Amino acid sequence: MYEHFFQCPYCWAEISMLMDPSVNQQTYIEDCEVCCNPIEIQTQFENDGLTGFQATEIGQ
């Protein structure tokens, strides 16, 4: 597993997320652990390294 820290696009709190680098590209919805708003997460891995990450508000 790969741990990544980022800021919530709603409340700007720093949160962490565990991601599976065995899946090259993923898009999914995860609730912020602080404000509970839904965040769309997009990840991209190459050779088990994170090469792309985006966390956006739903509907933006």
MOVEN-V445823 format. One record per backbone hydrogen bond with DSSP energy under -0.5 kcal/mol. NH is the residue of the N-H (numbers start at 1). CO is the residue of the C=O. E is the energy in kcal/mol with one decimal. If there is no record, write none. Layout:
[[NH/CO/E] [NH/CO/E]]
This chain:
[[2/19/-2.8] [4/17/-2.5] [6/15/-2.6] [8/13/-2.5] [12/8/-1.5] [15/6/-3.0] [15/13/-0.6] [17/4/-2.1] [19/2/-3.2] [21/19/-0.7] [23/20/-1.3] [24/22/-0.6] [26/43/-2.0] [28/41/-2.3] [30/39/-2.6] [32/37/-2.5] [36/32/-1.3] [39/30/-2.6] [40/56/-2.7] [41/28/-3.5] [41/39/-0.6] [42/54/-2.4] [43/26/-2.5] [44/52/-2.3] [45/24/-3.1] [46/49/-2.7] [49/46/-1.7] [51/44/-2.8] [52/44/-1.7] [54/42/-2.2] [56/40/-2.2] [58/38/-0.9] [60/57/-1.5]]
